[in-house]
């Protein structure tokens, strides 16, 4: 499926986090939602990105924004990743990659000449009204959290 364009309504979802709690987009109506898709738990780039969001979490809380990380693998994998790195926000298990597909983040990738399907590093900022305010297609794991926070502070 194609990426969701800015200004369009963000598709609904219901996914479990590392603690087994179900999160729905509608649960956060009236608040900015950072929905960031990442390739895989506990890999170098994904850990860097997650830790940056962890460290910036107090600043996101000040502006009433919620951060949700989404990737494949199950809740057990998410729980291990969250515990190992003291992550303080929900990691949502999209084991069948249905939500990644809906948001256009399930894409063909290539490594060492081999093509495969996987989750692309894409972030959506969903506004309090449920519409996509901003989408980042190219993300630098080390600076991305600050970039997203800066965008939210402009709201």
C-alpha positions in Angstrom: 0.0 0.0 0.0 1.2 3.5 -0.6 2.4 5.9 2.1 -0.2 8.1 3.8 0.0 11.6 2.5 0.2 14.6 4.8 -3.3 16.0 5.4 -5.0 12.6 5.1 -6.7 10.8 7.9 -4.3 8.3 9.6 -5.6 4.7 9.4 -7.0 3.2 12.6 -5.1 0.4 14.3 -5.1 -1.8 17.4 -1.8 -3.4 18.4 -0.5 -4.8 21.6 2.6 -3.4 23.3 5.4 -5.0 25.2 3.2 -5.4 28.3 0.2 -6.9 26.4 -1.8 -3.6 26.5 -3.7 -2.8 23.3 -3.2 0.6 21.8 -5.6 2.2 19.3 -5.1 5.4 17.5 -8.4 6.7 18.7 -7.2 6.3 22.3 -5.0 9.3 21.7 -7.6 11.6 20.0 -6.8 15.2 20.9 -3.1 14.6 21.3 -0.2 14.5 18.8 0.9 10.9 18.1 4.4 10.0 16.9 4.0 6.7 15.1 7.5 5.5 14.1 8.1 2.3 12.2 11.4 0.6 12.7 12.9 -2.5 11.1 13.7 -4.8 14.0 14.1 -5.0 17.8 17.5 -4.6 19.3 19.5 -3.9 16.1 22.1 -1.1 16.2 20.1 1.6 14.2 16.8 0.7 15.9 18.4 0.8 19.3 19.9 4.2 18.6 16.5 5.6 17.5 14.6 4.0 20.4 17.0 5.3 23.0 16.8 8.8 21.4 13.0 8.7 21.8 13.5 7.4 25.4 15.8 10.2 26.3 13.5 12.8 24.8 10.4 11.3 26.4 10.1 14.0 29.1 10.0 16.7 26.4 7.4 14.8 24.4 5.3 14.5 27.6 5.5 18.2 28.2 3.7 18.8 24.9 1.2 16.0 25.6 2.6 13.9 22.7 2.6 10.1 22.7 5.4 8.1 21.1 4.6 4.7 19.7 7.2 2.5 18.1 5.9 -0.1 15.6 7.7 -3.1 14.1 7.4 -6.8 13.3 8.1 -9.6 15.8 6.0 -10.4 18.8 5.3 -8.8 22.2 7.9 -11.0 23.8 10.6 -9.6 21.6 9.3 -6.0 22.3 9.4 -6.7 26.1 13.0 -7.9 25.9 14.0 -4.9 23.8 12.2 -2.4 26.1 13.7 -3.9 29.3 17.2 -4.2 28.0 17.3 -0.5 27.0 14.9 0.9 29.7 12.5 2.2 27.0 9.7 4.3 28.5 7.1 4.2 25.7 5.0 1.6 24.0 6.5 -0.7 21.4 3.7 -2.1 19.3 3.9 -5.7 17.9 2.9 -5.8 14.3 3.8 -9.5 13.9 1.9 -9.9 10.6 3.0 -6.5 9.3 -0.6 -5.6 8.5 -0.3 -2.0 10.0 3.1 -1.5 8.4 1.5 -2.4 5.1 -1.5 -0.1 5.7 0.9 2.8 6.4 3.2 2.0 3.5 6.1 1.0 5.7 6.2 -2.6 4.5 8.6 -2.2 1.5 11.0 -4.1 -0.7 14.5 -3.7 0.7 17.9 -4.9 -0.5 21.0 -6.1 1.3 24.1 -7.4 -0.3 22.1 -7.7 -3.6 19.4 -9.8 -2.0 15.9 -8.4 -2.2 13.4 -9.0 0.6 10.4 -7.4 2.3 10.7 -5.5 5.6 9.8 -2.5 7.6 11.2 0.8 6.4 12.2 3.4 8.9 9.3 5.8 8.4 7.7 8.1 10.9 4.2 9.8 11.0 3.2 12.7 13.1 -0.5 12.4 13.5 -2.2 15.5 14.7 -4.8 15.8 17.5 -7.5 15.6 14.8 -6.3 12.2 13.5 -4.8 13.6 10.3 -1.2 13.1 9.2 0.6 16.4 9.9 4.1 15.3 8.7 5.8 12.2 7.4 9.5 11.4 7.4 10.6 8.9 4.8 14.3 9.1 5.4 15.3 9.0 9.1 18.6 9.4 10.8 18.3 7.2 14.0 20.5 9.5 16.1 18.8 12.8 15.4 15.3 11.9 14.5 13.6 12.2 17.9 14.8 15.8 18.2 13.6 16.5 14.7 10.1 15.2 15.5 10.0 17.0 18.8 10.9 20.3 17.0 8.0 19.8 14.6 5.6 19.1 17.5 6.7 22.3 19.3 5.7 24.3 16.2 2.0 23.1 16.6 
